[in-house]
Amino acid sequence: MPTGLVALLDDIAVIARAAAATIDDVGVAAAKAGSKAAGVVIDDAAVTPTYVTAFTPDRELPIIWRIAKGSLFNKLVLLLPGALALSELLPWAMVPLLMLGGLFLCYEGAEKVMEKLGAEEHGDTLDDPITDMAEFERERVSGAVRTDLILSAEIMAIALAEIADSPLFQRAVVLAIVGIAITVLVYGAVALIVKMDDIGLHLVEKRNTRTEHAIGRGLLHAMPRVLTVLSVVGTGAMLWVGGGIILHGLEQLGVHGPAALAHGAQHAVENAVGALGGVGGALGWLIYALASALVGLVLGWITALVVHKVFKIETGAQA
């Protein structure tokens, strides 16, 4: 049996291998948990650029930075300890709470669809006059951080649901990694999106080469369309994710019918198309996503009608 320095080196090697395996496990779990929250991330990235509308270019990045700091505070200080405590003390409550969050996403998405179709808008809008720009900025940042709290709660809950069987410390590390990574990803993308028109204007004004001028003009013309597409994608993602959360939650609670119908449609398309080049799988996934979005739209529409017509509740400031 090895003794002395050899034994110590053997012990260190064992510990190092165990640590490496743990790091690998955390990395895999974080990637898996983060991928499940992709729909909410898309919506977060789509919603946030609207909060810097009406500000001068020099204030855009500082505002995004303030929102990003608020987002990190939401995820790491408020939500992470709460999620871990809930998973330890009241694990049975995770599914119902996740479904409530999904219903809120459905409500938000359906409300946007209703407003696009001509329904009354609720809350303050950018059409209202701005009398105090500093106060307006404070309110916009505060509104963005409040919205982020809801979306971050969904992200953390979805991530936690994927690693519910992991040890407590590993859950904490994975949630922290997911929270930080998603915040960097979302707000880095948002910063790039909102500055693209400034980059385009800079390239146009430089006039160094015809290529730079063409790229600049292309960016200037493309950005309004990009923001419009992001808005549509964000609304669709809210409905898809919210509806999918509710379908999955009902399954876990023993109500299999709605999810079975959606999965049945998915498998029927996959079998009809076949697996040629993965097309069948992609179309099947799309059918399930559309079914989830339809469920989300119906539930969200009903919720919006109850909130605004029955209880006469007004929502917060609109982006």
N, C-alpha and C positions, 0 to 999 in steps of 0.2 A: 504494500500500500504506500503511495507516495507520502512523503512527510516534508516538513519545513517549507522551503521556498517553492518546491515543485507542487506541493499540495495547495499552497496559496494561489499559485498561478492557475492550477486546475479549477479552484473555486471561482477565481475571477473570470475565467473563460466560461464557466457555466452561467454565472450571473450575466455576463455580457450577452451570451446567446439568448438567455431568457428575456433580457431587456430588449434585444433586437426583435425577438418574436412579438413582444408586447407592442413595440412601436409599429411593427407591421400590422398587427391586429387593429391598433388604433387608426392607422392610416386607411386600412380597408373599410373599417366601420365608419370613419368620417366621410370617405368617398361615397359609400352606400347611403348614409343618412343625408348627405348633401344633395345627392342626385334625386332623392325622393321629394325634396323641397324645391325642385327646379321650377315648377309652375308658379309658386309664390315669389321666387326670385325674379322671374320674368316680369311679374306684375309690379314688384317693387322697383325694378329698373325702369319700367314704363311709366309709373306714376310720378317718380321723383323729379324728372326734368320740368314738370309743370310748375313746381314750386319756385323756380327761379324766373318764371315768366314775369315781365314788367320791370325787371331790374336792369341796371346798366351793366355792361360786360365786366367791369372791375369788381362788382359785388357777387358775381355768379359763383366763382370758386370758393370765396370765404363762406358763402351761405351753404354750399354743398359740404364743406368741411365741418361746419357747425351741425348740420343734419347727421353727418357720418359719426361724429362724436356722440351725439344723442342716441344713434342707433347702437353703437357699441355699449353705451351705458344700459340701454334697454336689454340687450342680449346677455351681457356678462354680469351686471349688477342686479338687475331686477328679475329677469326670466330664468337664468341658469340655476340659481339657488332654489327658486320656486319650483322649477320643473323637477329638480332632483328630489326635493322634499316631498313633492306630490307623488313621484314614482316610488318613493320608499314608504310613505305613510298611507296614501290612498291610491294605490295603483289601479283600482277598479274605476276611478273617476277619470282616467286619462282618455278613454274612448268617448264618453259623453262630452267632455270639455273640448276634445278635438272636433267633434261633430258640431258643437256650438260655434267654434271658430270657422268651420267650413260653411255653416249657414250664414255667418256674417259675410264671408267672401261672396257667397251667392247673392246676398242682399246688395252688396256694393256693386257687383257686376251687373245685376239686373237693373239697379237704379240708373246706371250709366246708359244701358240699352234703352230704358224707358225715356230718359231725357233726350237721347238722340232721336227718338220717335216722336218727340214733341210734348212729352209730359212736363209738368212744372218742375223747375230746378229748385233744389232745397239748399239753404245755407247761403253764405255770401259768395259772390262771384267776382271775377276780375273786371267786370263791367262797372262795379261800384267805384266811386271816386276815391283817390288816395290823397288824404290830407296830411298825413305824417309818415314819411317814408321809413324812418327808423322804427316806428311802432308797427308799420305794415310788415317790415322785414322780420321783426320779432314774432309777430303773429304767424307769418308764413312758416318760419322755422319751427315754431311750437306745433303748428298743425301738421307739418311733415313728420315730426318726431312722434306725435300721437298716432298718426297713420302707420308709421314704421313699427310702433309698439304692437299693433294688431298683427301686422304681417310677420314681424319677428317672432311673436308668440306662436304663430302657425308654423313657421320654419323650425323653431326649437321643438315644438310638440311633435311634428312629423319626424324630425331627426331622432328624438327620444324614443318614439314608437319603434323605430328600426333597430334600436340597440337596447331594448328594455331588459333583455336577459344578461347583459354585460355587468361586470362588477361596478360598484358605485364610482370608484375612482376613474375607471375607464370611461364611464358615461360622462363624467365631468370633463375629462380631457377632450373627448370627442365633441361634446356640445360646444366647448370653448373654441376648438379648431373650426368647427362648422360656422359658428357665429362670427369669428374674425375673418375667415376666408370669404364668406358670403358678403360681409360688409365691405371688404376691400374690393371684391368683384363688382358688386352693385354700384358703389359710389365712384369707383374708378371709371366704370363704363359710363355712368351719368356725367361725370366731369368731362369725359371725352365727347360725349354727345352734345352737351350744351356749348362746348367751345368749338365745335366743328365749323359753325358759320363764321366765327372770328378767324379761324385758320384759313377758311376759304377767302374771306375778305382780304386777309394779309397777302395771300398768294396773288390775288387779282391786282392789288395795289403795287406789289413789287415790280410786276411787269418784266421780270428777268428773262423768262423764256415763254414761248407760246404754250408749252406743255404745262408749266406752272399756272399760267393764266387760265387754261382750259380746266385744269383740276380745281382751281379756286372757284370758277364759275359753276362747275358741276356740284361742288359742295354747297354753295349758296342756294342753288336751285333744288338740291336734293333734301336739305335738312327739314323744310316744312313737311315734305312727304314722309320722311323718316319718322318724325314725331307723330304724324297721323297714324302711320302703320304701328308704331309702338303703342299708341293709345288703344288701337283695335286689338292688338295682340295681348296687351295687358288685361283688357276686359275679358277676352276669351279665356285667358289663363285663369282669371279669378273664378269664372263659371266652371271651367274644367276641373280645377283643383278642388274647389268647394264641393261640387257635385260628386267627384271621385271620393273625397273624404267621407261624405255622408253614405255613399253606397258601401264603401269598405267598412264603415262603422256599423251600419245595419247588419252586415254579414257577421261581424264579430259579436253583435248582440243577439244573433240567432234569427234575424230576419233576412233570409237568403233570396227571396223572390226578385227584388229590383236588380241586385247585382247579377243574379243568374240570367236575367233577360239581357242585360248589357253584355255579359260575357258570351251568352249564346249568339248574339249578333256578331260579336268579334270572331268567334270560332267559325261561324257560318261563312263569313267573308274569307277568312284564312283558308278554309277548306275549298271554297269555290275558286279562289285565285290560285291556290297552290303556293309552293315555296320558291317559285322561280326568282332567283336573284334577291330573295328576301322581300319581294313585293307583297306577298301575302301577309307576312307578319307586320309589315309597316301599315298596310291598309287595315288590318285587323285592329292594330293599336289605335289608328285614327278613328275607326268606328266606335271603339270603347270611349275614346276621349270625347267624341261628339255626343255620345249617349250621356256621359257624365256632365257635359256642358248643358245639355238639354234639361237634365234633372236639376242642375244648378240654376238655370234660368227660370224654370217653373217655381221652384222653392223660393228663389230670391224675389221673384215677381210677387208671389203671395205675401212674403214677409214685408216687402216694401209697401204694399197696399195696406197691410195691417198697421204698420208703423205710422204711415202718413195719413191714412184715411180714418182708421179706427181710433188710434191713440193720439193722433195729431202731433207727432213728435217731429221736430226739425233736426236734420243732421247738421254736422259742423261745416266749416268753410270748404268750399269746393276748390279742387285744384284747377 
